[in-house]
């Protein structure tokens, strides 16, 4: 798997001789191992920059600039050298575009593109600004988070699971930071339940769990996603995504705040119960009044 043509299982003697004589080549660099396939289910294929194709099997290495595609029943979980984790669902294609990693918290460039299908990504231990995901309509800065995505040629759905992500309308190959220059800190102007068209700022921040951005070629909308809105891709038991915006303190206001007593217990059951008791008391008083007015008066002697 770690030869010059790992997907074909063969190595060209001429290329080996050239490397031994002249050192590494662009070809060897383009096939730098950047991680491993931890789990592979059914049909998953790798396409190397050399043009060599072949199945990706559990335990195989994956390489920079390699495209990984799954069949209609295929799934794969890839663990990269920076400890980031990539899971693709059925009928999905990703490309491991760039991988410059110098160690934990160090600056680098770790980028992948999703052409179609579903993806779950959890960032690793590189500097938070190192991570970028490209789709046909979006540029996404992953800032220490995990997220799920569903991608077609015309639309990208991004659901934040944990942490923070910056989602921008794609403009050619401009980076997320370049796209944010026009925002001047106004990414939050696009609040949950709104959509922007021809906005000065082409980006928004996803800060809350289950916050979802939908990106087309010209519009960016933010909503609150229902649990498991993107059911793929999961291998094994899915994480519990029932966490709601009200559960985490952030600079964004919770979408549906629940009143909480000082002890931490929800107080709405007590409020509702008190209202019912009050209504019951009023009804009883009315009944008692009607009854007394229609009955013979009773006098008590002193």
ABEGO torsion letter per residue (X at the ends): XABABAAAGBBBAAAAAAAAAAEBBAAAAAABBAEBBABBBEBBBBBBAAGBBEBBBBGBBBBBGBBBBBBAABBBBBBBAAGBBBBBBBGBBBBBABBBBAEBGBBBBBBBBBABEBBBBBBBABBAAABBBBBAABBBBBBGBBBBBBBBAABBBBBBABEBBBBBBBBEABBAAAAAAAAGGAAAABBBGBBBBGBABABBBBABBGBBBBBBAABBBBBBBBBGABAOBBBEBBBBAABBAAABBBABBBABBBBBBAAGBBAAAAAAAAAAAAAAAAAAAAAAAAAAAABBBBBBBX
